């Protein structure tokens, strides 16, 4: 992944790079922080209570930020690239924060969700970035405001899994069961890489779907889980929801093919092996 401009200047029209700021250091934010740090990139992470929740990173990299406390907005340094990792809602605060920070910021990446797309009523339809979205959803309203008014890049992200979020555990606990419903997934480490790649290559004001490019039905995943790992679903799901099949053709065309975990089942093998090793330690 060539992130050359991060070592020199930001894309044309932006000022010199000061840092990458991760707004929201939850599950995705932590992995994004780790990847950016490993690449030697200047990165800061935010939390509503950084002295309690960000003790694992050096104090100079911590920022206190709370969308509901405007006094903390000033802690985001001018000129920073921003990766927004929590739902962009409510709209009034999203708009006020963006009005204050966007004129002095670099690129703005916002992590949305593929739940923004309206159901099609059929599992045969592939949804791309031009498909209809549900603008009654508060986070979608915030994302669209940022995109249309501040040229934010929206990443509509599929279901996130990875270390500590094992799909097989979802089956073990009965959160999901065998059904014809389609699910789209993305490994958190791939999502972190795509976020950094979007800083370099994504077009401002555009939307990109993010998944591992292979929608699967829960019935298939449950069958493989039982056959390969002896994970038996608690019960079958009986409903008419068909889920969605998300296309990532635009992401692959414009950002490349950055996946290190394109195969769900190989990734689940790694997670199971790592968890078994930890249990022995």
N, C-alpha and C positions, 0 to 999 in steps of 0.2 A: 504494500500500500504506500504510494508515493505521497506524502503530505508535504510536498516541497514548499508550498506557500506559507505553511505554518512556521517555517524557519526564516522567512524573509518578510513578506508583506501579505496582507489579506487581499481577497479578490478585488479587481478594479472597482473604484468608487468607495472603498472603505479605507479607514486609516490604518496605521501600523498596528500589528497585532500586539496586544499586551498579555492576553491569556485566554484560555477556554474556561468558561464558567458553567458548571453543571448545576442547574436549578433542580433541587430534589435529589438527595443522595440515598434513595431507596435501593431496591434490588438492582434495577438496571443502572442507576447512577453509580453504585459501588463498582460494578464491573466496568463501566465506562471510565471511571477514575483510575482503576487499576491498569487498563489498557493504555490510556493516555500517558500515565506515569511511566509505564514500561517503555513507551516509545520516546521518552524524554521530552514530552510536550509540556508547556507551561499550563497548568490546570488548577482550578480552584473548585471546591465543592461547597454547596450550601445546605443548611439545615435550619429549622426553626430554633433548634437548641444545639448548636455545633459543639459546645463544650461537653455535652452529654452523649451526643450521637456520632461525633466525628473524631473520637479520641484515637482512632487507628491511623489518622493522617497527621502530618505536622501542622502545628497551629497556624503558620503563615498561609496554609492552603485552605483554611476554613473560613467560610462566610456565614454570618447570620442573615437569613432571608426568610421572610414569611409574607406571602402575598396579602394576607389579611392585616398586616402591620406595615403601612406605607413608610414608617420611619426607617425600616430596614432596607428599603429599595435602594437607598443611596450607597449601600455596601457593595453593589455590583459595579465593578470598575468600568470606567468609560473605555470604549474601544474593544471590549471583550467580545469574543465569539460566545454565543449563548446556546446551550442545549437544554431545553425545557423538558423535564422528565416526569412531571405530574400533570393531571388533567387541567387544561386551561379554562378554569371556571372559578367563580362566576364572571360573567361578561363585563360587568362594570369595573371590577378590579383589574381584570386582564387588560381592558382598554386603558385604564388610568396608568397602570404600570408601563405598558408599552409606549404610551405617549411620553412618559418621562425618560425611559431608558433607550428606546429604539433609535432616536436621532444620533445617539453617541455610541451605539453598539456596532459590532461587525455583523456577521451572519447570525440569523436566529433559526435554530432547528427546534421544532416542536414535535414531541412524540404523541401522536394520536392513537386511534384504535380502529381496527377494521369493523368494529361494531357501529361505526358511523354510517355504514352502507345500509340502505333499506333492504329488507328481504325481498327476494325476487319471486318467491313462491315455487321455484323449481330448482333442483340441484344441477340442472344441465347448463345453467348460465354461469359464465365466468365474469367476475366483477373486476373492472379496472378503474383507473382514477377518474374516468368520466362518468361512472355509474352514479345513480341518485344517492344522496346522503340525507340523513334525518336531521334537519336543522332545528328541530325542537329540542335536541339534546344539548344541555348546557356546554359541555366540552366542545362539541362541534361548533357552536356559536362562537366560542372563544377562539378556536383554531381558524375559522374562516375570517374572523376579524383580523387576526394577526397576519394571515396570508394576504388578504385583500388590501389592507391598509399599511402593512409594514413589511411586505414581501417575505414573510416567514416561509420556510420550507417545512411542509408537513409530512411526517413519516407516519402512515397509517399502519400500525404494527399488529401482527397476529398474536396469538397466545404465546406468552414467553415461558420457556422452561430452561432448566439448567441445574447446576449444583444447588441443592436445597429446594428445588422445584421440579421434582422427578415426576414425569407423566405417569409412571407406573404406580407411584404413591397415590395419585388421584384415583386410579382404578382400585387400588387396595382399600381406600377409605370410602369408596362408594360415591365419590363426587361425580364420576362418569361411569357409564356402562355401555354395553354393546348396543348400538343403534345405527341407523343409516345416516345419521347427521354428520355432515362434513365438518372437519376442524382444520384450521390453518395454524401452524406453529412456527416458532423461530427460536433458535438457541440464543441465550442471552449474550454469549461471547460474539456471535455473529452480529447481533443487533448493535453491540458496542462498536464493532468494526465499521458497520454501515453508517453509524452516526458520524464517525470521524471522516469516513469517505465522503459523506454528504457535505461536510464543511468545505471540502476541496472541489467537488464536481457537480453537486446538485444546483439546479437553476433556481434563483430566488423567486418566491411566489408560486412554486410548483408543489404538487403532491406526489408522493411515491409510496406504493404499497410495499410492505416488508413482511415476507414470510420465507420459509425454506423452499418455496416454489412447488411443493407437492401436497395439495389438499388430500386428506385421508378421512375415511369414515371411521367413526369410533368402533364400529363392529370389526373392522380390519385390525385396528390397533389392539383391541381386546383379544382378538384371536391370536395375534402374534405374541402378545404379552403372556397368554396362557401357555402357548406352545414353547416359547423360548425361555421364559423366566418363571413359569409355574405360578403366574399371578392370575387368580380367578376373580372375575368381577362379582360383586356382592349380589347384583340383580340386573336384569335387563331394563333398559330405558324404553318406555312405550310413549311415544309422542310423535307428532306430525312434523316437527321442525326438521328441515333438511339442511340447515347450515348454509355456508357460503363457500364458493370456490374462488379464491383470490388470485388474480393474475399479477405477477411481478415482472412482466415483460419490460415495462418502462424502466424499472430499477436496473435490470440487467443490461439494457441498452445504453443507458446514460451513466450509470455508476460502475458498471462492470459486474463481475461474478465473484464477490468477496467471501464466499462461504467456506468455512472450515468444518462446519457440521451440517452438510447437506442431507445426510442420511439419518433420519430420526432413530432408526433401530440401532445403528452403530453408536450414536450418541447415547442412547439409553444403556447400551452395554457398558460404555465408559462410566456413566453415572452409577450403575449397579456395582461395578468393580470398585470404584472409589469409595462408595458407601460401605461395602464389605470390608475393605482394607481399614477404614476408620474404625469399624466395629472391633477389629482385632487389636487395635493399638491401645 
